[in-house]
Amino acid sequence: MPKRWTDDEFHDSVAAYVDMFLKQQSGLSFIKSHYYEELSKKYGRSKKSFEYRMQNISYVFFLMGKDIVKGLVPMPHIRKNDFQKIRTVATQLLGLSPSPEIEFEYDVRQELANSKQEYPLGKVHPQSTKSTTTIYRRDPKVKAWVLKRANSICELCKQPAPFICADGLPYLEVHHIRPLAEGGPDIPSNTVAICPNCHRELHFGSQKKIKEALLYDTIPELSKA
């Protein structure tokens, strides 16, 4: 059985990735295999093990909205505890503030991979925390459920998702018809998966109410909460 990764291994792997990331941002050249070799010598794991771990780190960078090191395709198969360790070290080394949204998106993708997901109850009254903005603690199972329901098609304009994310998932945005800020529930019957254009229209369009009515007419699961 492979031995578990130590905190030092996680830290040094993320530090190596960040070094490559910063060099890439600055247009400097580097050789990825040299980093794997140095880590392999230090910790006694194979170079391939560190390459795979770098792909996990790419996945975390993707969820953070950062560019990834070229050639290191995001690998989403990662334990949550390992994901959290990578995220913590990465945000510290990059001087970023931790965002609960990153872990939320990780949880969403775990639910998308769950072929036996049951209909989620969601949260009728999502808790919120305040900083400079109010952040609602949404249920990742709800977002995953709605994305599966949409099946890569915008639930408003019925067009395919506009692009594929770096982790291979079609990009659609999740919208609460009755906004959470107005007391709306975070449940599937108040939530739709739509393309960015339709999302903006539902917030700012002159035909917003007409479009909302269309959603209620075409998606049986929706109910006016």
C-alpha positions, 0 to 999 in steps of 0.5 A, spaced: 500 500 500 502 506 498 504 511 503 500 517 505 503 523 503 506 528 508 505 535 509 512 537 507 511 533 500 505 537 499 508 543 501 514 542 496 510 540 491 505 546 491 512 550 492 515 547 485 508 548 482 508 555 484 515 556 481 513 554 475 507 558 474 510 564 476 516 563 471 511 561 466 507 568 467 514 571 466 515 568 460 521 564 463 523 557 461 523 551 465 523 544 465 518 540 469 522 534 469 527 537 473 522 539 478 520 532 479 527 529 479 529 533 485 522 532 489 523 524 487 530 525 490 528 528 496 522 524 498 524 517 495 517 517 490 517 516 483 518 522 478 511 520 475 508 520 482 510 527 483 507 529 475 501 526 477 501 530 484 502 536 479 496 535 475 492 535 482 495 541 483 493 544 476 486 542 478 486 546 484 489 552 480 483 551 475 478 551 481 481 558 483 480 561 477 488 561 475 492 559 469 495 552 469 502 550 468 502 548 460 502 540 459 499 539 466 492 537 465 488 538 471 486 531 474 480 531 479 481 525 482 483 527 489 481 526 496 478 532 499 483 532 505 489 532 499 485 538 496 484 542 502 492 541 503 494 543 496 489 549 496 491 552 503 499 552 501 497 555 494 493 561 497 499 562 502 504 562 497 500 566 492 498 571 497 491 570 496 485 570 501 482 563 502 475 563 498 469 558 500 467 558 493 473 554 491 471 548 496 464 549 494 466 547 486 470 541 488 464 539 492 460 540 486 464 536 481 464 530 486 457 530 486 457 530 478 461 524 479 456 521 483 452 516 479 447 515 485 446 522 487 439 522 490 434 528 489 437 534 494 433 537 499 438 543 499 437 549 504 430 553 504 434 558 508 441 558 506 446 561 512 450 567 510 457 570 512 458 577 511 465 580 509 465 586 504 460 582 501 455 577 503 456 569 501 451 564 502 453 557 504 450 553 498 449 546 497 453 543 492 449 537 491 443 542 488 448 545 483 450 538 481 443 536 480 441 542 476 447 541 472 446 534 470 438 536 469 441 541 464 445 535 460 450 540 457 444 545 454 442 552 457 435 551 460 433 557 457 435 558 450 436 551 449 443 552 446 449 547 448 454 550 453 458 555 450 465 552 452 468 546 455 472 547 462 479 545 463 477 539 467 472 537 461 466 539 464 461 543 459 460 550 462 454 553 464 452 557 470 447 556 476 442 561 477 436 562 483 430 564 480 428 567 486 435 570 489 438 568 495 439 575 497 431 576 497 430 570 501 430 565 495 431 557 497 437 554 495 433 548 492 433 544 485 426 547 484 428 554 484 435 553 480 436 553 473 443 552 469 444 557 463 449 560 459 452 566 461 448 570 456 442 568 458 444 569 466 446 576 464 439 577 461 435 574 467 439 579 471 439 585 467 434 584 461 428 588 459 424 581 458 426 578 465 419 576 467 418 573 460 424 569 460 422 567 467 415 565 465 418 561 460 423 557 465 417 555 469 413 553 463 419 548 460 422 545 466 417 541 470 421 541 476 421 548 477 416 551 482 415 558 485 418 558 491 
